[in-house]
């Protein structure tokens, strides 16, 4: 019942916040305009990230006690959101924001969360059953890489109406089910709150979208999902529990690994925007936006079902 209440509250707060923020976005021209690369038909508010941030943290602080971990996650998320808003502001003016400040803030936010105790500590040897604790340097590198990586791939997946939100919703529900199976109350709370927030946002973001999440929203989602994985499935440290977040986020992770390799092989900068992602490739083959999103989200659902079945079989 608590989970249901958290879910509904996050959804309602997000739904209430969005129309208010949309009006403010139009008023201050904080909008995304159509271009050759961006094929939406009309000027669209870029305030979805702020709405999700409000919806999530309005409920998050009421799920259990407020401790150092929650405060650091809040501060890190706020830093991620703010630098994303600066990036979105530049885009609303037809300009590009420098990459360096974004990278620095994302890494600092990841370090902050790591210092709060959210980290990949080690794994269980599948042959001996022995728990192997990694040295602090490896813990730090793997944890920061994971947080930074998931934050980035969710952002890069935000190329069509409902796509990044749909992928993130599938992942959050997967993490929620896994947390229930593993008896991880805190992880279940965070997962169900972000799921409610996402559904509230997707009501306005499915094609044709009335609002975009912007870089602020995509980075915020990736940041929260990476934390849920580190503080949930990865904490169990078995082979299957480690595979679960990777399968839940399989499409954005492996698609963007392909994109990085492709850009590098072509001599392009890794962060140089192009149309290499899977959604653009499907669109080029004649898929409509709705068909593209349905196909990609469908693949995400299948990967997530496989991960849950494997975890359920292993646990019981």
Secondary structure, DSSP 4 states (H G I P E B T S, - for coil): -HHHHHHHHHHHHHHHHHHHHHHHHHHTT-EEPP-SS---SS-EE--HHHHHHHHHHHHHTTSS---HHHHHHHHHHHHHHHHHHHHHHHHHTT----HHHHHHHHHHHHHHHHHTT-S--EEE-TTT--EEEPPHHHHHHHHHHHHHHHHHHHHHT--STTHHHHHHHHHHHHHHHHHHHHT-HHHHHHHHHHHHHHHHHHHHHSSSPSB--HHHHHHHHHHHHHHHHHHTHHHH-SHHHHHHHHHHTHHHHHHHHHHHHHHHHTT--TT---S-SHHHHHHHTT--HHHHHHHHHHHHHHHHHHHHHHHHHHH-
